[in-house]
């Protein structure tokens, strides 16, 4: 295994509730009120739709607001990985990734392990750090590809907190059979004073429509039994994933990061404010980061 390369779940598509749109000749993130499934290929007009997008939208009668899913792993944290992340918008490279306790920061001397104060108290990030999560799921029951996942990337605290809670709870009530639970992603709306009373959307995880929690647990027990009888080793799969994630400092491949930055870390000044704070240009951000790295090296 190549050291420094995080081995992540194979991805065959993306799940989003937003898209990058053109405004005055500039590409900026835009929100939506439905899920969109895309392939991993994009052209000048954006990401190409995955064939499942049309199938599921026809089944739902129009807008796609629920998606039947299963997760890959029994351990909740392997399915949903959330960090505080700082990217250099001008290069698309990760600069610092932490969990509120420790962080991995890229500097002139390589990657350093340092204390992490979190985005609100971090002087190095200067307000540019965000919570950022990746959630891998199988759509349906993984009929076509039992290990090929769709990834939902998000910087929404509402989505991250909700998914983290649901995964922990479903793992607990199912006796650790999380990967066997029949679940679905559900788009929910809410309004807050920060959203100026307009609707914002976040992603929830619930048992599939038509099932009670008790019925979903019974189905999970039966599926778990069938898997064990066939020789499917879920514990070994979880351990393989755990080792793969630990093999790299940063999860995203360098070739994928520019698209992540474009969608979730828009150029400062183009959208006015972010989380109620004024945003700056990517040039000034890059300059400040370079100055801080230089100062740290000099010290």
N, C-alpha and C positions, 0 to 999 in steps of 0.2 A: 504494500500500500504506500502511495506517495505521501511522505510527511508534509504537513502544512496544507494539504488539500482536504477540506471537509467532505466526507462522503454522505450525501444527503439523499432522501427518497427520490427515486426516478420520477420526473414530472412529465406528463403528457399533455397538460393544458393548464390554463389559468382561470380563476374565478374572481370576478371584480364586481364592484357596485359603483364604479366610476369609469371614466375614460379620459384620455388626453384629447383636448379639442384645440382647434386653431382659433385664436382671437387676435385680430389685427396683425396677422402674419406670424404670430408666436404660438408655440405649443404649450398649453397650460392644462392642469388637471381640472376635470369637471365631474360633478357628482351625478348620480342616477338614482332612480327609485325601483330598480330591479337588478337581479343578477345578470351577468353576461359571462358566457363560457367562451374562451378563445383558445386558439392553438398557441404555439410558442413562436409563431412566425408573424412578423409585422411588415407592412409596407408604408408608403408615405401617408396613407390614410389611417393608419393605426393597426391594431392587432387583428389578424384574420379570425373569423368566428370558427369555433370548433363545431363539427357536425352535430354534436349532442345539444348545442344551444338551440337549434331549430326544432329538434325532436322534443325537448323538454318544454319549450315555449308552446308548441302545439298541444302537448298534453295538458298544460296549465291553462289553455284558452287565451293566451296573450302574453302578459308580462310574467316573467319568471321570478317568483318571490319565495319559492321553496325548492330545495334540491335534495333528493334522497341520497344519503351518504352512509358510509362506514369509515371508521378510522383504521389506520394501519397497525397501531401499537396499543398494548394494554396500558403502558405508562403514559399518563396524560401529558407530561412535559416533552415527550418525544414527538407527539403529534402537533403541539403548539409550542413554538420557540419564540419567546419574547425577550427583547433586550432594549436598553437605551442606546440608540445608535446616532452617530454623527458622521455624515458623509461630506466630502469635499465636492461641492456641486460642479466645480469647473473641471475636475478630473474624473469624477464619478467613482472615486475610490473611498472605501471606508477608512475613517480616521480613528474612531474610538468606539468601542462596543462594551457596555457594562450592564450590571444588574442591580445597581444601587449599593453594592458592597465592594466589588472589585471590577476592574475594567481591563481590556486589552487595547493599548493605544499604539498606533503606528507613528514612529518618529525617525529622526536621522540615524539612530543606532539600531533600528529594527523595531520589533514589537515588544513593548514593555507591559508588565503586569503592575497596575497601580490601583490605589483606592478609588472607588466610584462614589461620588456624592449625589448622583441623580441629576436629572436635567435642570431642576429648579435652583440647585445650589452650586452647580459646576461652573467655575470661572473660566475654565479652558474652553468649554463649548459656547459660553456667552449667549445662552438662550436658543442655540441652533440645534440642540440635541432633542430627539423625539423617541417616544416608545415606538418600537417597530416589531411586528410579529409576522411569522410565517405559519400557516396552518395547512397541513396536507391531509387530503381525504380521498377515498375511493368514491366515485359516483355510482349510485346503484349498489350492487353487491360485488362490484369488481369483476363482472362476468367476462369482459374482454381482456382485462389485464389485472390480475389479482394484486400486483405490486406497483402498478403504474398509477400515480396519483395526480390530482389537480391541486394546485397551490393557491390559497387565498392569502394575499399580502395586505397588511393594514397598519395604519398608524392611529387608529381610532381606539381611545381608552375604553369607550363603551363596548366595542367588539372584543377587545383583548380581555377585559375583566369578565365579560359574560361568558366567553368561550372557556376561559380558564376555570371558572366556577362550575360550569356544566360538565366539563371533562372530569373534574375531581368528583363531583357528585355522582355521575353515571358510573364511574369506576367503583365508587364506594358501594352503591346500591346493587351493582351487578356482581359483587364479589370478585372484582378485578378482571372481569370479562369485557372490558371496554371495547376491544377490537371486534367483538361479536354482536354488539348492540345495534339494532336497526334504528338509525337516526336520520334526521334531516336538518339541513341548514334553513333557517327562516329569517327573512328580512323584516326587521321591526323599525318603526318610526317613533321619534319622540321630539319634543321641543323644549328648549331651555331659555333662560334669559340670555345666555351667551350666544345662542343661535338666533336671537331677536325674535323668538316665538315661531320661527319658521321650522319646518320639519327637517330633522337630520336622521339618517338611517344607519343602523348598525346590524351586525349579524348575530343571531342566536342559534343554539343547537338544542333540538328537542327530539323526542321519540317520534317516529314516523306517524303521519296522519292515519287515524283509524285504530291505533294501538294505545293501550294504557301502559303505564310504566311497568306494571306487573306482567303484562303480556310480552312487552319488549324484553324483560329480564328472562322470562321463560324461553323465548326464542333464542336469546343469547346463550343460555345453558345448553340447549339442544345443539346449537351450532358449534359451541365449544366442544361438546362430546364428539360430534361427527369429525371435527378437525383432529382431535387427539387420536381417534380410531384410524384416521387416514395417515397419521404420522406427522401432521403439521405441527411444528415446534414453535409456538408463539413466543415462548421465553427466549429461545435462541435468536429469533428475529428481533426482539426488543434489544437484546444485548449487542447484536451486530449494528443496529442503528445507533445505540449509545456510543460504541467505539468509533463509528464513522463520524458522528458529530464532533467528538473530542479530538479528531485527527487534525482539524484545521483551526486557525485563529479566527477566521471570518467565514460565515456560511455562504454568502453570495459569491458566485464566480465573477471575476473581473469583467467578463463580457456581458453579464446580466445587470450589473450595477447601474450603468447609465440609464436604463429604462426604469429602474427602481427610483432613482433620483428624480427623473423627469416627472414621474407620477406622484410620488409622495413627498418630495423635497423640491417644490417649484422654485424657480428663480426669484429671489427676493426683490420686492418692488413691483413684481408683475401682478400679484394678487392683493397688494395693499397691506393686509395684516394676516398674522397667523397666530391662533390662540390669543387674540387680543393684543398682540405685540407687533410693533412695526418691524418689517422685514427689510434686509439690506441686499445689496447686489451681490452676485456670486463672486465678483472680483474682490470686493472688500472682505468677504468671508475668507476666501482663499488667502488673501494677504495677511489677515489676522492670524490664521492658523499657522502659516509659514513663520510669522514673527514669533509666535508662542513656541513652536518647535525649536526655532533657533535659540530663543532665550533659555529653554530648558536644556539644550545641548551645551550652551555656554556655562550654565550653572554647574 
